[in-house]
Amino acid sequence: MNENNVLVSIALAAAILFMTTSPATALEKEDYDFLTTRHLYNLCSAPTDHSDFPTATYACRGFIAGAVQYHNGVSEIDDLPRLICYPSGTTLKDGENAFNVWAEANKENEDLMSELPVKGLLRALSETYPCQKQ
């Protein structure tokens, strides 16, 4: 084996090792700024073996909880029509799952993924938990 083949073999082995030990989703500091729906999706879909998984999960669920609480408060106080009508017993994890399913289905749509994350979240939740037409 000549020197070039050895170098190519080492480089290939290193690349394979890097790809198999790297997380599937690279979280970026900007994801925590919640500027786009894609940022929220990156946090909510962080792999369980990612070093930031606990932080990303809490950030995701905190965002969902805040948005849903605001929606509930505005709907009740101002007597505005509800956009999402989730059943009793629905959890933050259910909301996270609903958002991830929606975002996965729409991840190639740059218009939707570039929107404010609260818009993407409400789109996802209103599709999963639609309200009856009055």
C-alpha positions in Angstrom: 0.0 0.0 0.0 1.5 3.3 -0.9 1.5 6.5 1.2 -1.4 8.1 -0.7 -3.6 5.1 -0.1 -2.8 5.1 3.6 -3.7 8.8 3.9 -6.9 8.3 2.0 -7.8 5.3 4.2 -7.1 7.3 7.4 -9.1 10.3 6.1 -12.0 8.0 5.2 -12.0 6.2 8.5 -11.9 9.6 10.4 -14.8 10.9 8.3 -16.9 7.8 9.0 -16.1 8.0 12.7 -17.1 11.7 12.8 -20.3 11.1 11.0 -21.3 8.2 13.3 -20.5 10.0 16.5 -21.9 13.4 15.5 -25.5 14.3 16.5 -28.1 14.1 13.7 -29.1 17.7 14.3 -26.5 20.3 15.0 -28.0 22.8 17.4 -26.8 26.3 17.0 -26.7 29.2 19.6 -29.1 31.1 17.3 -31.8 28.3 17.7 -32.3 29.5 21.3 -33.2 33.0 19.9 -36.5 31.6 18.6 -36.5 33.8 15.5 -37.9 31.2 13.1 -40.1 28.1 13.1 -37.0 26.2 12.0 -35.2 27.3 15.2 -38.0 25.9 17.3 -38.0 22.7 15.3 -34.3 22.3 15.7 -34.8 22.5 19.5 -37.9 20.4 19.7 -36.4 17.6 17.5 -33.0 17.4 19.2 -31.8 13.8 19.4 -31.8 12.3 22.9 -28.1 11.6 22.7 -27.2 15.3 21.9 -25.3 17.0 24.6 -27.9 19.9 24.6 -30.9 17.6 24.6 -32.2 18.5 28.2 -31.7 22.2 27.6 -33.3 22.1 24.1 -36.3 20.1 25.4 -36.9 22.5 28.2 -36.6 25.5 25.8 -39.0 23.8 23.4 -41.6 23.0 26.0 -41.2 26.4 27.7 -41.9 28.1 24.4 -45.0 25.8 23.8 -46.3 26.4 27.3 -45.9 30.2 27.0 -47.6 30.3 23.6 -50.5 28.1 24.7 -51.0 30.0 28.0 -51.1 33.3 26.1 -53.6 31.8 23.6 -55.8 30.5 26.4 -55.6 33.8 28.3 -56.4 36.0 25.4 -59.2 33.7 24.2 -60.8 33.7 27.7 -60.3 37.3 28.7 -61.1 39.0 25.4 -63.7 36.4 24.4 -61.8 35.8 21.1 -62.4 32.7 19.1 -60.0 29.9 20.0 -57.4 28.8 17.4 -56.6 25.5 19.1 -59.0 23.2 21.0 -57.0 20.5 22.6 -58.8 17.9 24.7 -58.5 17.7 28.5 -55.4 15.8 29.5 -53.3 17.0 26.6 -49.7 17.4 27.8 -46.7 19.5 26.7 -45.2 16.4 25.2 -48.3 15.9 23.1 -47.9 19.5 21.9 -44.3 19.0 21.2 -45.1 15.8 19.2 -47.8 17.6 17.2 -45.4 20.4 16.3 -42.6 18.0 15.4 -44.9 16.0 13.1 -46.1 19.2 11.4 -42.6 20.6 11.1 -41.2 17.4 9.7 -43.9 17.4 7.0 -43.1 21.0 6.2 -39.4 21.2 6.7 -38.7 21.9 3.0 -41.1 24.8 2.9 -38.9 27.8 3.5 -41.8 30.2 3.7 -43.4 28.3 6.6 -40.1 27.5 8.3 -38.9 31.1 8.1 -42.0 32.4 9.9 -42.0 33.4 13.5 -42.0 30.2 15.6 -45.3 31.1 17.3 -47.0 31.0 13.8 -45.6 27.6 13.0 -46.5 26.3 16.4 -50.1 27.6 16.1 -50.4 26.1 12.6 -49.3 22.8 13.9 -51.5 22.8 17.0 -54.6 24.1 15.1 -54.2 21.3 12.5 -53.8 18.7 15.3 -56.4 20.1 17.6 -58.9 22.0 15.4 -61.9 23.8 16.9 -65.4 23.2 15.9 -66.9 25.8 13.5 -69.5 27.8 15.4 
